[in-house]
Amino acid sequence: MLKLGEVQRLRAVKRVDFGLYFAGLDDAKGEERVLLPAKQVPENTALGDELDLFLYKDSSDRLIATVRQPGITLGKVARLRVAGITKIGAFLDWGLEKELLLPFREQTGKVRENDKVLVALYVDKTGRLCATMKLYPYLEKGGNFKKDDQVEGTIYEISENFGAFVAVEDKYSALIPAREFTKNVPVGSKVSARITGVHADGKIDLSIKEKAYIQIATDAAEIMKAIESYDGVLPFNDKASPETIRREMGMSKNEFKRGVGNLLKAGRIEITETSIRKIK
């Protein structure tokens, strides 16, 4: 059986002027065949020889074989360069003559030419190979991780309800819960995170924040930097709305209040009815 989107070991069964036809090793009569174009046929390849070939569809939607190794295979995840943007989506360079389509409906964030985008390869409803940034079904669960491990990952999708979905090491499924995801970090960003839990099914929970006692000092430093950027007077205080604090500081209201409390205790600021002032 010939498998679209996969590398297969196939046997040469028929020679024509424009190339060699190959069939599966279990197809003794060579009834199901795929063409390897003449320009792709290695020198001295004879009938009966076996080659590892990748199968995809050409511009006329015909199944075709190639000796080239693509940058991604069916059901796998890989990082590919955006070769161009068109009216139907982005086209990705995956090492073959025909570029791979990433439809707009499969994009979870804005992509630009020459970006390297983390995608999976699937077969769409028309039987064509396409790329998707919706990686959840294609990522592995598990891995040799434990609580408090530091890991690197890529944010591939953001949900207001659930949080930020992350591909740890571009391979494992993980989530930064919404309550932990307060920074304005877009899809495609690489993040360094701490594992806060590993579920029985292998799913991983992450935080991009430090442990509380460390995070308070970090948040306090960020608040002080913001105060100084406003010439020593931040135009809102810890009674501001959560939306204002999140928009201006990238923190939750509780984080902001803890950071302000740290600075107040250290005698570095004073709080007025409408602002926070640096003490000189």
C-alpha positions in Angstrom: 0.0 0.0 0.0 1.4 3.4 -1.0 1.3 5.9 1.9 0.9 9.6 1.2 3.2 11.8 3.4 5.5 9.1 4.5 8.9 7.7 3.5 8.5 4.1 2.2 10.8 1.4 1.0 9.6 0.7 -2.5 10.7 -1.5 -5.4 11.3 -0.4 -9.1 8.8 -2.3 -11.3 8.6 -0.5 -14.6 10.8 1.9 -16.6 9.4 4.6 -18.9 11.0 7.5 -20.8 10.0 9.9 -18.0 11.1 7.9 -15.0 10.7 4.7 -13.0 7.5 3.3 -11.5 7.8 1.9 -8.0 5.4 -0.4 -6.0 5.2 -1.6 -2.4 7.4 -4.5 -1.3 4.2 -6.4 -0.5 2.7 -5.7 -3.9 4.2 -8.7 -5.9 2.4 -7.8 -9.2 3.2 -4.1 -8.9 -0.5 -3.2 -9.3 -0.3 0.0 -7.3 2.4 2.2 -8.6 3.9 5.6 -8.1 6.3 7.5 -10.5 9.8 8.6 -9.6 10.6 11.3 -12.2 13.6 10.6 -14.4 15.6 13.6 -12.9 15.2 12.0 -9.5 16.2 8.5 -10.4 19.7 7.7 -9.0 22.2 6.6 -11.6 22.3 2.8 -12.4 19.0 2.1 -10.7 17.6 -1.1 -12.2 14.2 -2.9 -12.1 13.9 -4.7 -8.8 16.0 -2.3 -6.9 14.6 -0.9 -3.7 14.7 2.8 -2.6 13.4 4.8 0.3 11.0 7.3 -1.3 8.7 10.0 0.1 5.3 10.2 -1.4 3.4 13.5 -2.0 1.2 15.1 -4.6 2.4 17.2 -7.5 0.8 20.5 -8.8 -1.7 18.3 -10.8 -2.7 16.4 -7.6 -1.1 13.2 -8.8 0.8 11.0 -6.4 4.5 11.4 -7.0 7.7 10.0 -5.4 10.9 11.8 -4.5 14.3 10.7 -3.2 14.6 14.0 -1.3 14.0 13.8 2.4 11.3 16.4 3.4 11.6 18.6 6.5 8.5 16.9 8.0 6.4 13.7 7.5 2.8 12.8 8.2 1.7 13.3 11.8 5.0 14.8 12.9 6.0 18.2 14.2 8.8 20.4 12.8 9.9 23.9 12.4 9.7 25.2 8.7 10.5 28.5 7.1 7.7 30.6 5.6 8.6 31.0 1.9 5.8 33.4 1.1 2.3 34.6 1.9 -0.7 34.4 -0.5 -4.4 34.9 -0.4 -5.0 31.3 0.7 -2.3 31.1 3.4 1.4 30.8 3.9 3.6 28.5 1.9 6.4 26.7 3.7 9.8 25.5 2.5 10.0 21.8 3.4 12.8 20.8 1.1 10.7 19.7 -1.9 10.0 21.4 -5.3 6.4 22.0 -4.4 6.0 24.2 -1.2 3.7 23.1 1.6 0.5 25.1 2.3 -0.3 26.4 5.8 -3.9 27.6 5.3 -5.1 30.7 7.1 -7.7 28.5 9.0 -4.8 26.4 10.4 -2.8 29.4 11.7 -3.0 30.2 15.4 -1.0 33.4 15.2 0.3 35.9 12.6 3.1 34.5 10.4 5.5 36.5 8.2 7.8 35.7 5.4 11.1 34.0 6.6 9.6 33.2 10.0 10.3 29.7 11.2 7.0 28.2 12.2 6.3 25.1 14.3 3.8 23.0 12.4 2.4 19.5 12.0 1.7 17.7 8.7 -1.8 16.3 8.0 -4.0 15.3 5.1 -6.9 17.7 4.5 -10.4 16.7 3.4 -9.5 16.9 -0.3 -6.6 14.4 0.2 -3.8 17.0 0.0 -0.9 17.3 2.4 -1.1 20.6 4.5 0.5 22.1 7.5 -1.2 23.2 10.7 -0.2 25.2 13.8 -2.8 23.5 15.8 -0.4 21.0 17.3 -2.3 19.6 20.3 -3.2 16.2 18.6 0.3 15.7 17.3 2.4 16.3 20.4 3.6 13.6 22.7 2.5 13.3 26.4 5.0 12.3 29.1 8.7 12.7 28.8 11.2 12.3 31.6 10.0 15.4 33.5 9.3 16.2 37.1 8.0 19.1 39.1 10.3 22.2 39.3 12.3 21.2 36.2 13.2 24.1 34.0 12.2 23.5 30.3 12.2 25.4 27.0 9.2 25.5 24.7 7.3 27.3 22.0 3.8 28.8 22.5 1.7 27.5 19.6 -1.8 28.5 20.6 -3.5 30.8 23.2 -6.9 30.4 24.7 -8.6 33.0 27.0 -10.2 30.2 28.9 -7.4 27.7 29.2 -4.2 29.7 28.8 -1.1 29.2 26.6 -0.5 25.9 24.9 3.2 25.1 24.7 5.3 22.5 22.8 8.1 21.6 25.3 11.3 20.9 23.3 9.0 21.2 20.3 7.7 17.7 21.1 5.7 17.4 24.3 2.3 18.8 25.2 2.1 21.3 28.0 -0.1 24.2 29.2 0.5 27.5 31.0 -2.9 27.8 32.8 -4.7 31.1 32.2 -4.1 32.2 35.9 -0.4 31.8 35.3 -0.3 33.5 31.9 -0.3 37.2 32.5 2.5 38.4 30.2 1.7 39.7 26.7 3.6 36.9 24.9 2.4 36.1 21.3 2.1 32.7 19.5 5.4 31.5 18.2 7.4 32.9 21.2 10.0 30.7 22.8 9.7 30.6 26.6 11.6 29.3 29.5 9.3 27.8 32.1 9.1 25.8 35.3 7.1 22.6 35.5 4.4 22.9 38.2 2.9 19.5 37.7 2.8 16.4 35.6 -0.6 14.7 35.3 -1.1 10.9 35.3 -1.9 11.1 31.6 1.5 12.8 30.9 0.1 16.3 30.4 2.4 19.0 31.8 1.5 22.2 33.6 3.9 25.1 33.4 4.6 28.5 34.9 6.7 31.3 33.4 6.9 32.8 36.8 9.4 32.0 39.5 8.4 30.6 42.9 6.4 33.2 44.9 9.2 34.5 47.1 11.5 35.0 44.0 8.7 36.3 41.8 7.8 39.1 44.3 11.3 40.5 44.0 11.2 40.2 40.2 7.8 42.0 40.1 9.0 44.7 42.4 11.9 45.4 40.1 9.6 45.6 37.1 7.3 48.0 39.0 10.2 50.2 40.0 11.4 50.3 36.4 7.9 51.4 35.3 7.8 54.1 37.9 11.1 55.5 36.8 9.9 55.4 33.1 7.1 57.8 34.3 9.7 60.2 35.8 9.1 58.8 39.3 5.3 58.9 39.4 3.2 55.9 38.2 -0.2 57.3 37.1 -2.2 54.6 39.0 -1.9 52.7 42.2 -2.7 49.2 43.6 -6.4 50.0 43.5 -6.4 50.2 39.7 -8.6 47.7 37.8 -7.1 44.3 37.0 -7.4 45.1 33.3 -5.3 48.3 33.7 -2.7 46.5 35.7 -2.5 43.6 33.2 -2.3 45.9 30.2 0.3 48.3 31.7 2.4 45.8 33.8 1.7 42.4 32.4 0.8 41.2 35.9 -2.2 40.1 37.8 -3.6 42.5 40.4 -2.4 40.2 43.2 1.2 40.1 41.8 1.2 43.9 41.4 -0.1 44.4 45.0 2.6 42.0 46.4 5.3 43.8 44.4 4.1 47.2 45.5 4.0 45.9 49.1 7.7 44.8 48.8 8.7 48.3 47.6 6.6 50.0 50.3 8.2 47.9 53.0 11.6 48.7 51.7 10.8 52.5 51.9 11.3 53.0 48.1 7.8 54.3 47.3 4.8 56.1 48.7 1.2 55.5 47.6 -1.2 58.4 46.9 -4.9 58.3 46.1 -4.1 58.3 42.3 -0.5 57.3 41.9 2.6 55.6 43.2 5.6 57.8 43.8 9.3 57.0 44.0 10.9 58.2 47.3 14.1 60.1 46.5 
